[in-house]
Amino acid sequence: MSGPTRKRHDEGRDLQRPEAPEPLPHPVVDNHCHLDISDGDWLPTEEALARAAAVGVPRIVQIGCDLPGARWAVDCAATHDQVVAGVALHPNEAPRLDALGELEAALAEIEELATHERVRAVGETGLDYFRTGEDGRAAQQASFRRHIELATRLDKTLVIHDRDAHDDVLKVLDEVGPPPRWVMHCFSGDADFATSCLDRGAFLSFAGTVTFKNAEPLRDALRITPLDRILVETDAPFLTPTPYRGRPNASYLVPLTIRSMATSRSMDVEELCRAVDANTNSAFGGPWGA
């Protein structure tokens, strides 16, 4: 298939590729990546996958956040054995589509895409009160409920985006009831919020933010998370780990995040890798790919 088709805004950003880190002692999965959001030729899909595999990240969950992205995710997963897809309408898409009178049609297409055999997840869905104001919250919550119900009905993993909306994310989950497998993508809370999610059965996925100097509450959350509930992700091309914060992210930088997580938990890197690998299989319905 062709390379990424969607671009992020990188004006004035350092686009120099970070050096590849030391390979991991055991493979892990980048469970949340956006290969379609790229800066042209910065890192084409095939090269992104090859670079990741070379450092011990041989499998990826490609996440679609809108209809073009969801279609692309399914095509990518159908083309590459090492990729499976997640499809959904990002919470910030919901009020936009609702205002256009297009939300129902978009949700119907997401449901159709979610039935594809290479789709393992419904997500990222959830709530985002950072970019959407009060007037858009009803549409976000309605869309979130529909995605939860879809994940449960199709036996797919639910992948949740939560930004400045901790209480309402849990409220909606409690009202609808979470599916058997669900992931807090790019977990952003403290230890107390982590406990609330874990008590409800969540897997917590940690991104490059856990390496940031000001992220001690997030590292506290990581430390109290049981070893069998921890996942790792990039959210690439966003949330690049230290020491490359500010540059575009990619799956081949997962080893930086994993090693930082192992340090925070005072544990062996290989032990953490083996746990994360097994956890990802559990969270996303079993192994796949090369």
C-alpha positions as CSV (number, residue, x, y, z in Angstrom):
1,M,0.0,0.0,0.0
2,S,1.0,3.6,-0.3
3,G,2.7,5.5,2.5
4,P,1.0,7.8,5.0
5,T,-1.4,10.3,3.5
6,R,-2.2,12.6,6.4
7,K,0.0,15.3,7.8
8,R,0.4,16.9,11.2
9,H,1.4,20.5,11.6
10,D,5.2,20.7,12.2
11,E,6.1,24.2,11.2
12,G,9.3,25.2,13.1
13,R,9.7,21.7,14.6
14,D,12.9,19.7,14.6
15,L,12.2,16.9,12.1
16,Q,15.6,15.2,12.5
17,R,15.2,11.5,13.1
18,P,16.4,10.4,16.5
19,E,19.0,7.7,16.5
20,A,17.7,4.1,17.0
21,P,18.0,3.1,20.7
22,E,19.5,-0.2,21.9
23,P,17.2,-3.1,20.9
24,L,15.1,-4.5,23.7
25,P,15.9,-8.0,25.2
26,H,12.4,-9.2,24.4
27,P,9.9,-7.9,21.9
28,V,7.0,-5.7,22.9
29,V,4.0,-4.2,21.1
30,D,3.4,-0.5,20.4
31,N,-0.3,-0.7,21.2
32,H,-1.3,2.8,19.9
33,C,0.3,4.4,16.8
34,H,-0.8,6.7,14.1
35,L,1.3,5.8,11.0
36,D,-1.1,7.8,8.8
37,I,-0.3,11.0,10.5
38,S,3.1,11.9,9.0
39,D,5.1,14.7,7.6
40,G,5.4,13.4,4.0
41,D,8.5,11.4,3.6
42,W,9.7,11.8,7.3
43,L,9.1,8.0,7.9
44,P,7.1,6.0,5.4
45,T,5.0,3.1,6.7
46,E,7.3,0.3,5.5
47,E,10.4,2.0,7.0
48,A,8.6,2.8,10.2
49,L,7.7,-0.9,10.6
50,A,11.2,-2.1,9.7
51,R,12.9,0.3,12.1
52,A,10.5,-0.7,14.9
53,A,11.1,-4.4,14.4
54,A,14.9,-3.9,14.4
55,V,14.8,-2.6,18.0
56,G,12.3,-5.2,19.3
57,V,8.9,-3.7,18.5
58,P,7.7,-6.1,15.8
59,R,3.9,-5.5,16.2
60,I,1.8,-2.4,16.2
61,V,-1.8,-1.4,16.7
62,Q,-2.7,1.3,14.2
63,I,-5.4,3.6,15.4
64,G,-7.8,5.5,13.2
65,C,-9.4,8.6,14.8
66,D,-11.8,9.7,12.0
67,L,-13.4,8.1,9.0
68,P,-10.4,8.6,6.7
69,G,-8.0,7.4,9.4
70,A,-10.2,4.4,10.2
71,R,-10.4,3.3,6.6
72,W,-6.6,3.7,6.3
73,A,-6.0,1.7,9.5
74,V,-8.0,-1.2,8.1
75,D,-6.2,-1.1,4.8
76,C,-2.8,-0.9,6.6
77,A,-3.6,-3.9,8.8
78,A,-4.9,-5.9,5.8
79,T,-1.6,-5.2,4.0
80,H,0.9,-5.7,6.9
81,D,0.8,-8.9,9.0
82,Q,2.5,-7.1,11.9
83,V,-0.3,-4.5,12.2
84,V,-3.8,-4.7,13.5
85,A,-6.3,-1.9,13.6
86,G,-8.4,0.2,15.9
87,V,-11.3,2.3,14.5
88,A,-13.4,5.0,16.0
89,L,-14.4,8.6,16.0
90,H,-12.0,10.6,18.2
91,P,-14.0,12.5,20.9
92,N,-13.2,15.8,19.2
93,E,-14.7,14.5,16.0
94,A,-18.1,13.8,17.6
95,P,-19.3,17.4,18.1
96,R,-17.9,18.5,14.7
97,L,-19.9,15.7,12.9
98,D,-22.9,16.3,15.1
99,A,-23.0,20.0,14.1
100,L,-22.9,18.9,10.4
101,G,-25.7,16.4,10.9
102,E,-23.3,13.6,10.0
103,L,-22.6,11.8,13.3
104,E,-25.1,8.9,12.8
105,A,-23.8,8.1,9.4
106,A,-20.2,8.2,10.6
107,L,-20.9,5.9,13.5
108,A,-22.6,3.5,11.1
109,E,-19.5,3.4,9.0
110,I,-17.3,2.9,12.0
111,E,-19.5,-0.1,13.0
112,E,-19.1,-1.6,9.5
113,L,-15.3,-1.1,9.6
114,A,-15.1,-2.6,13.0
115,T,-16.4,-6.0,11.7
116,H,-13.2,-6.4,9.6
117,E,-11.1,-9.4,10.7
118,R,-8.0,-7.3,11.1
119,V,-9.7,-4.8,13.5
120,R,-9.0,-5.7,17.1
121,A,-10.1,-2.5,18.8
122,V,-12.8,0.2,18.9
123,G,-10.9,3.3,19.6
124,E,-9.7,5.8,20.3
125,T,-13.0,7.0,21.7
126,G,-13.7,8.7,25.0
127,L,-13.9,12.3,26.2
128,D,-11.7,15.3,25.7
129,Y,-12.6,18.4,27.6
130,F,-9.4,20.2,26.7
131,R,-10.3,21.0,23.1
132,T,-14.1,20.7,23.3
133,G,-16.1,23.1,25.4
134,E,-19.4,22.7,27.3
135,D,-21.5,22.9,24.1
136,G,-19.8,19.8,22.6
137,R,-19.8,17.5,25.6
138,A,-23.2,16.0,25.1
139,A,-22.2,14.8,21.6
140,Q,-18.9,13.5,22.9
141,Q,-20.7,11.5,25.7
142,A,-23.3,10.1,23.3
143,S,-20.6,9.0,20.8
144,F,-18.5,7.5,23.7
145,R,-21.5,5.4,24.8
146,R,-22.1,4.2,21.3
147,H,-18.5,3.1,21.0
148,I,-18.6,1.3,24.3
149,E,-21.7,-0.6,23.2
150,L,-20.1,-1.4,19.8
151,A,-16.9,-2.8,21.5
152,T,-19.0,-5.0,23.7
153,R,-21.3,-6.3,21.0
154,L,-18.4,-7.1,18.6
155,D,-16.1,-8.4,21.3
156,K,-13.4,-5.8,20.5
157,T,-11.1,-4.1,22.8
158,L,-12.2,-0.6,23.9
159,V,-9.4,2.1,23.6
160,I,-10.2,5.2,25.6
161,H,-8.9,8.7,25.1
162,D,-9.2,10.8,28.3
163,R,-8.1,14.4,28.5
164,D,-9.2,16.5,31.4
165,A,-12.3,14.3,31.8
166,H,-11.4,11.6,34.4
167,D,-14.6,11.8,36.4
168,D,-16.9,11.7,33.4
169,V,-15.0,8.9,31.7
170,L,-15.6,6.7,34.7
171,K,-19.2,7.9,35.1
172,V,-20.1,6.9,31.5
173,L,-18.2,3.6,31.8
174,D,-20.2,2.8,35.0
175,E,-23.5,3.8,33.3
176,V,-22.9,1.7,30.2
177,G,-20.7,-1.0,31.6
178,P,-17.2,-1.6,30.1
179,P,-16.5,-4.5,27.7
180,P,-14.3,-7.3,29.0
181,R,-11.1,-5.8,27.6
182,W,-10.5,-2.1,27.8
183,V,-7.4,0.2,27.7
184,M,-6.8,3.6,29.1
185,H,-4.7,5.0,26.2
186,C,-1.8,7.3,27.1
187,F,-2.8,7.1,30.8
188,S,-2.6,10.6,32.2
189,G,-3.8,10.3,35.8
190,D,-2.2,9.9,39.2
191,A,-2.1,6.8,41.4
192,D,-5.7,7.4,42.8
193,F,-7.2,7.6,39.3
194,A,-5.1,4.6,38.3
195,T,-6.7,2.6,41.1
196,S,-10.2,3.7,40.0
197,C,-9.5,2.4,36.5
198,L,-7.8,-0.8,37.6
199,D,-10.7,-1.6,40.0
200,R,-12.9,-1.5,36.9
201,G,-10.7,-3.9,35.0
202,A,-8.6,-1.5,32.8
203,F,-5.2,-2.0,31.3
204,L,-3.1,1.1,31.6
205,S,-1.0,2.1,28.6
206,F,2.0,4.4,29.2
207,A,3.4,6.6,26.5
208,G,6.5,8.9,26.3
209,T,5.0,11.2,28.8
210,V,6.1,8.9,31.6
211,T,9.7,9.9,30.8
212,F,9.0,13.6,31.2
213,K,10.7,15.4,34.1
214,N,7.4,16.8,35.5
215,A,5.6,13.5,35.3
216,E,6.2,12.1,38.8
217,P,2.4,11.6,39.6
218,L,2.3,9.5,36.4
219,R,5.3,7.5,37.5
220,D,3.5,7.0,40.8
221,A,0.6,5.5,38.9
222,L,2.9,3.2,37.0
223,R,4.5,2.0,40.3
224,I,1.1,0.9,41.7
225,T,-0.2,-0.7,38.6
226,P,0.0,-4.5,38.8
227,L,2.5,-6.0,36.4
228,D,-0.2,-7.8,34.4
229,R,-2.0,-4.6,33.6
230,I,0.8,-2.5,32.0
231,L,1.0,-1.7,28.3
232,V,3.3,0.6,26.4
233,E,2.6,2.9,23.4
234,T,4.0,5.8,21.4
235,D,0.9,7.6,20.2
236,A,3.3,8.4,17.4
237,P,4.0,10.9,15.9
238,F,3.1,12.6,19.2
239,L,4.5,12.4,22.8
240,T,8.1,11.6,22.0
241,P,10.0,10.3,25.0
242,T,13.0,12.1,26.6
243,P,15.6,12.9,25.4
244,Y,13.9,13.6,22.0
245,R,10.8,15.5,23.3
246,G,9.7,17.9,20.7
247,R,10.7,15.8,17.7
248,P,8.2,13.5,15.9
249,N,7.8,10.1,17.6
250,A,7.8,6.6,16.0
251,S,7.5,3.1,17.2
252,Y,11.2,2.5,17.1
253,L,11.6,4.8,20.1
254,V,9.5,2.5,22.4
255,P,12.7,1.1,24.0
256,L,13.3,4.5,25.5
257,T,10.0,4.5,27.2
258,I,10.2,0.9,28.3
259,R,13.6,1.4,29.9
260,S,12.4,4.5,31.7
261,M,9.4,2.5,33.0
262,A,11.6,-0.3,34.2
263,T,13.8,2.2,36.1
264,S,10.7,3.8,37.7
265,R,9.6,0.4,38.9
266,S,13.1,-0.8,39.9
267,M,12.8,-3.9,37.8
268,D,14.6,-5.8,35.1
269,V,14.0,-4.5,31.6
270,E,13.5,-8.0,30.2
271,E,11.0,-8.9,32.9
272,L,9.0,-5.8,32.0
273,C,9.2,-6.5,28.3
274,R,7.9,-10.1,28.7
275,A,5.0,-8.8,30.9
276,V,4.1,-6.1,28.5
277,D,4.2,-8.5,25.5
278,A,1.9,-11.0,27.3
279,N,-0.4,-8.2,28.5
280,T,-0.9,-6.8,25.0
281,N,-2.0,-10.2,23.8
282,S,-4.4,-10.4,26.6
283,A,-5.7,-6.8,26.1
284,F,-6.1,-7.1,22.3
285,G,-7.5,-10.6,21.9
286,G,-4.4,-12.7,21.3
287,P,-1.2,-12.6,19.3
288,W,-0.9,-11.6,15.6
289,G,1.6,-11.1,12.9
290,A,5.3,-11.9,12.5
